[in-house]
Amino acid sequence: MCDFAPLKNDLFIRAAFCEKVERTPVWAMRQAGRYLKEFQEVRAKHDFFTVCRTPELACEVTLQPLRRMELDAAIIFSDILVIPQALGMEVQMVPGKGPVFPKPLANPGDLKTLNQTPDVDKELGYVFDAIKLTRQKLDGKVPLIGFSGAPWTLMAYMVDGGSSATFSKARSWLFRSPNESKALLDLLTDTIIKYLVNQVRAGAQALQVFESHAGILGSSTFAQFSLPYLAKIATQVKKQLSDLGIQRVPLIIFAKGAHYAIQELSATDYDVISLDWTMDVKRAREICAKKSKALQGNLDPAMLYAGVDEICSATKKMVQDFGVTGHIANLGHGMYPDLDPEHLKAFVNSVHSASEELINSA
């Protein structure tokens, strides 16, 4: 690992481990993105994956939101679909449509076309270079988060060939070809573990795993085709980091829509369970407190379309619902492209002021 400046603001790290904080830390999923004019200016000159693959550009857009507001963490700019690319699949980012796989996995026989032993350093080295550069540029201001898509979510894109309301093609694999599905999930899991460990070696100070499409699985299907792989990722990443002598790297799991699996997720080795805006905070607190797990979330992103006063009021209630121990404030999903950056700033400032008020009144 490189030598980096000492961390000046460690609120995020302490909150992730349920330690005492002076105020609740806050960041936002997709905080670097299309809602920012300066990001749009970069994208006007460069293709999406060119930004991902150019460390200087990825670093620049990672830092953009931190110049506007007092966020307590940065998250490296990349995409979850770099893993399928590392396995040999082509992915295009089509304006107005999102990710498209020109040649998705049409049937289980297509698994043989994938690179079964990808060289993660070679295929994804640009991500590690972006992390190193961003850590240097951050100069210890806040922690840098690395991330990956989860196995089921990546499989869903790889089989359906892009975004879908149902991912019915991928779900059909789970029932028609369970053994082949598990083979693909195993390949993805092993690749993700290497990818996340190497992100930390490059300088990432926390990791988040995005199971973005957990909500389209039933609880029993999730238990068979998602949970074991998520659990293995957390256990193996922590073990490998420990073997390298690297400690205190919090792991966050965001399983969107998996309200039915909070208890099961709290039994894994993740330190933080991230909630979407539909989830019951009180119930999650009761479950996760027994396992000393922190929570992240969970303001509805659409609330940022409201006026500033309404945003502040909703944020204050959210902070009170979670409490100030073991909470990382965030949206319940990512920023929408047409949101006003000033409204995100109001959310960030409200988290800080409301949590400080709550702590001081205790």
Disulfide bonds with the S-S distance in Angstrom:
none
